[in-house]
Amino acid sequence: MTLFSGINNIEHLLPKPFNCAYKQFQNKAYICNIIAFTLNMAQQEDWFSTWFDSPYYHILYNNRNEDEAQLFIDNLLAYLHPKPEHKILDLACGKGRHSVQLNQRGFDVTGIDLSEQSIAYAKQFENEHLHFEVHDMRQVYKPEEFDFVLNLFTSFGYFENETENVVALCAVAKTLKHGGKLVIDFMNTDLTIANLVAHEEKEVCGIKFNISRGVENGFIVKKICFTDKGQDYAFEERVRALREEDFMEYFGMAQLRLVEIFGDYNLAPYNRESSERMIFVLKK
């Protein structure tokens, strides 16, 4: 018996998040990749599940640009024209800063994130129309529940296995209502790589963070080393170096139609050579 034996009867063995990928790609090699991922998922701890829940992550990034975030949210709302009754999902919401901003503008917002600590922090802001939950984007959250899904500030491409990106997009597509829109805000990978700062030292709250950056096996990798209270620590951030053509392939697999690509938070047109961001607007 080979690995491919009986492959046509394996749909019922796959976890629900993978059903979309299975139905879209009844291809033996592709399905075997999904099976391999499924078997390994419980055995391997993703870098983001430890680093994002570390207090040092929040120390290092405690000075994010709130003005830039508010500008982006304002521009997105002006472009998307959501109605007061529309429901918005903030996918990979972190501590909920964008969810809170959207809710303050009168919208019903749900923020989901894998980090238990981030969601525990965000829950202090909950109200009748603002909720937060711990959730893995590779799993369908609430089928056909949301009019808009926002995935902002490079909160995609963290998965080690590329198959997981497709699985995540299929899951996200299922949360959208028919005609709903998904916004993915990602770095312009080529420009980011060209401008990488190889080494940097940054002191925050008395902790000296030694940071190195590079490209390894298709990922942009940031290595973060520091010492606190006599204890040495080392963390990594790994984001897959996805380009426009990679995303276009993913979108086709998830049956999402591209509406527009913007190149910055002012929503200027995307230019591969000069734009800082790739901001995809997609429709189900």
C-alpha positions, -999 to +999 in steps of 0.1 A: +000+000+000+013+035-009+007+069+006-017+076-023-038+045-018-074+053-011-067+090-015-102+096-031-118+086+002-099+108+026-121+139+028-139+126+059-105+123+076-095+159+072-103+185+098-131+209+088-107+238+079-092+218+051-125+208+034-123+239+012-088+231+000-098+195-006-128+204-027-108+230-047-078+208-053-085+171-057-049+166-064-030+138-047+003+156-040-015+186-027-038+166-005-008+147+009+008+180+018-023+188+038-023+155+055+014+159+064+006+194+078-023+180+098-002+153+114+026+177+122+005+206+135+000+191+169+037+182+172+052+215+163+049+248+181+047+277+158+071+306+165+042+331+167+023+311+194+052+316+218+066+350+207+033+368+205+023+356+239+057+367+254+057+399+275+088+409+256+070+410+223+047+438+238+077+455+253+096+456+220+067+469+200+051+492+226+056+523+205+036+516+174+025+545+152-011+551+162-015+581+139-006+559+109-031+532+120-059+557+124-052+573+090-053+538+074-086+529+091-102+562+080-091+557+044-103+521+044-137+531+057-140+559+032-132+534+004-153+504+016-184+524+027-196+499+053-232+505+066-239+507+103-255+473+103-225+456+087-204+432+107-166+435+106-140+408+115-106+420+126-085+389+117-053+386+138-063+416+158-035+415+184-045+437+214-074+451+195-063+486+186-079+485+152-110+468+164-115+495+191-110+522+164-136+506+142-161+502+170-156+538+181-168+547+146-201+529+152-195+494+138-201+459+151-167+444+153-152+411+163-115+407+168-098+372+168-062+363+174-042+332+184-025+350+213-043+344+245-025+372+263-034+397+236-071+387+237-071+388+275-059+424+272-083+433+245-113+421+264-113+451+287-126+471+257-156+448+250-191+461+248-224+452+231-209+457+196-172+448+203-161+412+211-128+394+211-120+357+210-089+334+208-090+317+174-067+302+148-073+317+114-067+283+098-101+272+112-134+286+100-147+310+126-184+318+119-196+308+085-211+336+063-213+359+093-193+390+082-196+417+056-159+427+059-128+409+071-097+430+077-062+415+080-039+444+086-002+453+091+014+421+077-005+396+098-004+368+072+023+345+059+036+333+093+030+296+086+059+273+080+040+251+055+028+271+025-003+249+023-015+266+055-018+299+037-043+285+014-061+267+043-063+300+061-077+319+031-103+292+025-114+295+061-115+333+059-136+331+027-161+309+045-166+336+072-176+361+046-212+366+034-218+364-003-205+396-018-185+404+013-150+419+011-116+409+025-087+433+029-052+420+033-025+445+041+010+430+034+045+445+029+059+450-006+083+421-003+109+431-029+112+466-015+113+453+021+141+429+012+161+456-006+159+478+024+165+453+052+186+465+081+209+436+087+218+444+124+202+467+149+204+473+187+173+488+204+169+495+241+133+495+255+125+496+292+161+489+301+163+458+279+188+458+250+174+439+221+199+427+195+181+423+162+193+407+130+174+404+097+179+383+066+162+360+040+163+323+047+145+296+026+118+319+013+112+337+046+121+371+058+136+363+093+141+386+122+162+372+151+158+388+184+182+382+212+184+398+247+192+393+283+168+402+311+174+395+349+203+373+341+183+351+317+192+349+280+164+349+255+162+343+217+131+346+195+125+346+158+099+362+135+094+345+102+072+359+074+070+342+041+084+364+013+052+365-006+049+385-038+019+396-058+019+365-080+019+343-049-011+360-035-029+359-068-025+321-069-038+318-033-068+340-041-077+318-071-075+287-049-098+303-023-122+316-050-117+352-040-119+378-067-094+407-067-110+441-068-080+464-063-045+467-051-033+498-032+003+506-024+002+526+008-020+537+037-033+567+017-046+541-008-024+552-037-022+528-066+002+499-062+036+501-079+058+470-076+090+491-078+082+518-053+051+510-031+057+503+005+027+480+009+005+456-010-031+462+001-054+437-016-092+442-017-110+410-025-146+400-030-163+367-024 
